[in-house]
């Protein structure tokens, strides 16, 4: 059996890692907005538009995965995170992906997760009534209007009182079939497609700001009792593998850690053998 030299091993390992990264990023889209909300208001996306906390919104300990803190909307009413993205042409979109981690405890019909909606512009990801029927909740996604949203079905519910990874994608270039897809994962389970529906048209640039835990579409209280981490908005529809990469960026898979450990261990042994 032929034994690889240290340099050959390093080259093979590097090629393996690069190939994996290329495969995972093959379907990547531009990350427009990225708020990890780990005690930070910063946007690490391409737009770089930092946010602010409104009313009683705050940061609290107990974030998901790698995060120490999370955005809390647990006190008062109309408590949300807001970023001044109004009239930003980057949000004139033919396709979009919204991902986030949320731990939802209590809400009302129409409470918002992520929204820039007005009566005629922007996008909207929000909660549906009967969300507490079986200890879970449902989602709706819409744009450019306060009506006509796509809803997830009763048998495609998301769990209350635990950290849940949520994603919704929309691609207007897909015609004649479903082009809105709802996804779900959690700290222990990978991402799966949860439900789908159909809409048409492009998302028009919102004339109002982006809100997490609220919406500019209404002056009424639209804040759920929840924790939020790692909210991302992309300018295209990510595929399942790419969404799983987003999830595992916050919850690293044990298999990935074991793989890295394996490379380090084998490398160390090869180096030791070479020196001896």
C-alpha positions as CSV (number, residue, x, y, z in Angstrom):
1,X,0.0,0.0,0.0
2,X,1.5,3.4,-1.0
3,X,1.9,5.9,1.8
4,X,1.4,9.6,1.0
5,X,4.1,12.0,1.9
6,X,3.2,14.9,4.2
7,X,3.2,17.3,1.3
8,X,1.1,14.9,-0.8
9,X,-1.3,14.5,2.2
10,X,-1.6,18.3,2.7
11,X,-2.3,18.8,-1.0
12,X,-5.0,16.1,-1.0
13,X,-6.6,17.5,2.1
14,X,-6.6,21.0,0.7
15,X,-8.1,19.8,-2.5
16,X,-10.8,17.9,-0.6
17,X,-11.7,21.0,1.5
18,X,-11.6,23.3,-1.5
19,X,-13.9,20.9,-3.5
20,X,-16.3,20.8,-0.6
21,X,-16.4,24.6,-0.4
22,X,-16.9,25.0,-4.1
23,X,-19.7,22.5,-4.1
24,X,-21.5,24.2,-1.2
25,X,-21.1,27.7,-2.7
26,X,-22.1,26.6,-6.3
27,X,-25.6,27.9,-5.7
28,X,-24.6,30.8,-3.5
29,X,-26.3,34.2,-3.9
30,X,-25.3,37.6,-2.6
31,X,-25.9,38.0,1.1
32,X,-27.5,41.4,1.3
33,X,-28.3,41.7,5.0
34,X,-26.9,39.6,7.8
35,X,-27.7,40.4,11.5
36,X,-26.4,37.8,13.9
37,X,-28.0,39.7,16.8
38,X,-25.4,38.3,19.2
39,X,-25.5,41.5,21.2
40,X,-24.7,43.3,18.0
41,X,-26.6,45.7,15.8
42,X,-24.1,45.3,12.9
43,X,-24.9,44.2,9.4
44,X,-22.2,41.9,8.0
45,X,-24.0,41.6,4.6
46,X,-23.0,43.5,1.5
47,X,-25.3,46.4,2.3
48,X,-23.7,47.0,5.7
49,X,-26.7,48.8,7.1
50,X,-26.6,48.6,10.9
51,X,-29.8,48.5,12.9
52,X,-31.3,49.9,16.2
53,X,-33.5,48.5,19.0
54,X,-37.0,50.0,19.2
55,X,-38.9,50.5,22.4
56,X,-38.3,47.5,24.8
57,X,-36.4,45.3,22.4
58,X,-33.1,44.2,23.9
59,X,-30.3,41.6,23.9
60,X,-30.5,38.8,26.4
61,X,-28.3,35.8,27.2
62,X,-29.2,32.4,25.8
63,X,-28.5,32.7,22.0
64,X,-28.7,29.6,19.8
65,X,-25.6,27.6,18.9
66,X,-22.4,29.6,18.7
67,X,-24.1,32.8,19.9
68,X,-24.0,34.0,23.5
69,X,-26.9,36.5,23.2
70,X,-30.1,36.9,21.2
71,X,-32.5,39.7,20.3
72,X,-35.4,39.6,22.7
73,X,-38.9,40.9,21.9
74,X,-40.4,39.6,25.1
75,X,-41.4,42.9,26.9
76,X,-44.0,45.5,26.0
77,X,-45.5,46.0,22.6
78,X,-44.1,47.1,19.3
79,X,-40.6,46.0,20.3
80,X,-38.4,45.2,17.3
81,X,-35.1,45.6,15.5
82,X,-35.1,48.2,12.7
83,X,-32.5,48.9,9.9
84,X,-32.8,51.9,7.6
85,X,-33.1,50.0,4.3
86,X,-35.9,52.2,3.0
87,X,-35.8,52.8,-0.8
88,X,-32.6,50.7,-1.2
89,X,-32.6,49.4,-4.7
90,X,-30.9,46.2,-3.6
91,X,-34.3,45.0,-2.4
92,X,-35.9,45.2,-5.9
93,X,-35.8,41.5,-6.2
94,X,-36.9,38.8,-8.7
95,X,-35.9,36.2,-6.1
96,X,-35.2,36.1,-2.4
97,X,-34.2,33.9,0.5
98,X,-34.9,34.8,4.2
99,X,-33.3,32.7,6.9
100,X,-33.4,33.1,10.7
101,X,-33.3,31.3,14.0
102,X,-36.2,32.0,16.2
103,X,-37.4,30.8,19.6
104,X,-41.1,31.7,19.7
105,X,-43.1,31.6,23.0
106,X,-46.2,33.6,22.3
107,X,-47.8,35.5,19.4
108,X,-51.0,36.7,17.7
109,X,-52.2,36.2,14.2
110,X,-50.2,38.5,12.0
111,X,-47.2,39.0,14.3
112,X,-44.0,39.5,12.2
113,X,-40.7,37.8,12.0
114,X,-39.0,39.7,9.2
115,X,-40.8,42.5,7.2
116,X,-40.2,45.6,5.1
117,X,-43.8,45.5,3.8
118,X,-46.0,48.5,2.8
119,X,-49.3,48.5,1.0
120,X,-47.6,48.3,-2.3
121,X,-43.9,47.4,-1.8
122,X,-41.5,45.2,0.2
123,X,-41.6,41.7,1.6
124,X,-43.2,40.0,4.6
125,X,-42.6,36.8,6.7
126,X,-45.2,36.5,9.4
127,X,-47.2,34.2,11.7
128,X,-50.6,32.7,11.1
129,X,-53.5,32.3,13.5
130,X,-54.1,28.8,14.9
131,X,-50.3,28.8,15.6
132,X,-51.0,27.4,19.1
133,X,-53.4,24.7,18.1
134,X,-50.9,21.9,18.6
135,X,-48.1,23.7,20.3
136,X,-46.7,25.0,17.0
137,X,-47.1,27.7,14.5
138,X,-47.5,28.4,10.8
139,X,-46.0,30.9,8.4
140,X,-47.0,33.2,5.6
141,X,-44.9,34.9,3.0
142,X,-46.0,37.8,0.8
143,X,-44.8,40.9,-0.9
144,X,-46.1,44.2,-2.4
145,X,-49.4,43.9,-0.7
146,X,-51.0,43.1,2.7
147,X,-53.1,40.4,1.0
148,X,-52.3,37.4,-1.2
149,X,-49.6,35.8,0.9
150,X,-48.6,32.2,0.6
151,X,-49.4,30.2,3.8
152,X,-47.8,27.0,5.1
153,X,-50.4,24.3,5.8
154,X,-51.6,22.9,9.1
155,X,-49.4,19.8,8.7
156,X,-46.3,21.9,8.0
157,X,-46.0,23.6,11.4
158,X,-43.0,24.9,13.3
159,X,-42.4,24.1,17.0
160,X,-42.9,26.6,19.8
161,X,-40.6,27.1,22.8
162,X,-37.5,25.9,21.1
163,X,-34.9,27.2,18.7
164,X,-36.1,26.6,15.1
165,X,-34.2,27.4,11.9
166,X,-36.7,28.9,9.4
167,X,-36.1,29.6,5.7
168,X,-38.3,30.8,2.9
169,X,-37.3,31.2,-0.7
170,X,-39.1,32.8,-3.7
171,X,-38.0,32.7,-7.4
172,X,-40.2,34.6,-9.9
173,X,-38.4,32.9,-12.8
174,X,-40.0,29.6,-12.0
175,X,-43.4,29.5,-13.7
176,X,-46.1,26.9,-13.9
177,X,-45.3,25.3,-10.5
178,X,-44.6,26.2,-6.9
179,X,-41.9,28.8,-6.5
180,X,-42.3,29.7,-2.8
181,X,-40.7,27.1,-0.5
182,X,-40.8,26.9,3.3
183,X,-38.0,25.1,5.1
184,X,-37.3,24.0,8.7
185,X,-34.5,22.6,10.8
186,X,-33.4,22.8,14.4
187,X,-30.3,22.3,16.6
188,X,-30.4,18.5,16.1
189,X,-32.0,18.1,12.7
190,X,-30.9,19.2,9.2
191,X,-33.0,21.4,6.9
192,X,-36.0,19.9,5.1
193,X,-38.5,21.4,2.8
194,X,-41.6,21.9,4.8
195,X,-44.2,23.2,2.4
196,X,-44.6,25.2,-0.9
197,X,-46.9,27.5,-2.8
198,X,-47.0,29.8,-5.8
199,X,-46.8,33.5,-6.4
200,X,-45.9,35.8,-9.3
201,X,-44.1,39.0,-9.9
202,X,-41.1,40.8,-8.6
203,X,-40.6,42.3,-5.1
204,X,-40.6,46.0,-5.3
205,X,-38.1,48.2,-3.4
206,X,-39.7,49.0,-0.1
207,X,-40.2,52.6,0.8
208,X,-39.9,51.7,4.5
209,X,-37.3,50.1,6.8
210,X,-36.5,46.5,7.5
211,X,-37.9,45.2,10.8
212,X,-37.2,42.0,12.8
213,X,-40.1,41.3,15.1
214,X,-42.3,44.0,13.6
215,X,-43.5,45.5,10.3
216,X,-43.9,49.0,8.8
217,X,-47.1,47.8,7.2
218,X,-49.1,48.6,10.4
219,X,-49.1,50.9,13.4
220,X,-50.7,48.1,15.5
221,X,-48.6,45.8,17.7
222,X,-47.1,43.1,15.5
223,X,-44.4,41.9,17.9
224,X,-44.3,38.2,19.0
225,X,-42.7,37.1,22.3
226,X,-39.5,35.6,20.9
227,X,-35.8,35.4,20.6
228,X,-34.0,35.9,17.3
229,X,-30.5,35.1,16.0
230,X,-28.7,35.1,12.6
231,X,-31.2,36.8,10.3
232,X,-30.1,36.7,6.7
233,X,-31.5,38.0,3.4
234,X,-30.1,36.9,0.0
235,X,-30.9,38.2,-3.4
236,X,-31.7,34.8,-4.8
237,X,-33.3,31.4,-4.0
238,X,-30.9,29.2,-2.1
239,X,-31.1,25.4,-2.6
240,X,-31.4,22.9,0.2
241,X,-27.7,22.2,0.5
242,X,-26.9,25.9,0.8
243,X,-29.6,26.3,3.4
244,X,-28.1,23.5,5.4
245,X,-24.7,25.3,5.2
246,X,-26.4,28.3,6.7
247,X,-27.8,26.2,9.5
248,X,-24.5,24.5,10.3
249,X,-22.7,27.8,10.4
250,X,-24.5,28.3,13.7
251,X,-24.8,24.7,14.8
252,X,-21.6,22.9,13.6
253,X,-22.2,19.3,12.8
254,X,-20.2,16.8,14.9
255,X,-19.3,15.0,11.7
256,X,-17.6,18.2,10.5
257,X,-15.6,18.5,13.7
258,X,-14.6,14.9,13.5
259,X,-13.5,15.3,9.9
260,X,-11.3,18.3,10.8
261,X,-9.9,16.4,13.9
262,X,-9.1,13.5,11.6
263,X,-7.2,15.7,9.2
264,X,-5.2,17.2,12.1
265,X,-4.5,13.8,13.7
266,X,-3.4,12.1,10.5
267,X,-1.3,15.2,9.6
268,X,0.4,15.1,13.0
269,X,1.1,11.4,12.7
270,X,2.6,11.9,9.2
271,X,4.8,14.7,10.5
272,X,6.0,12.7,13.4
273,X,6.8,9.7,11.2
274,X,8.7,12.0,8.8
275,X,10.8,13.5,11.6
276,X,11.5,10.0,13.1
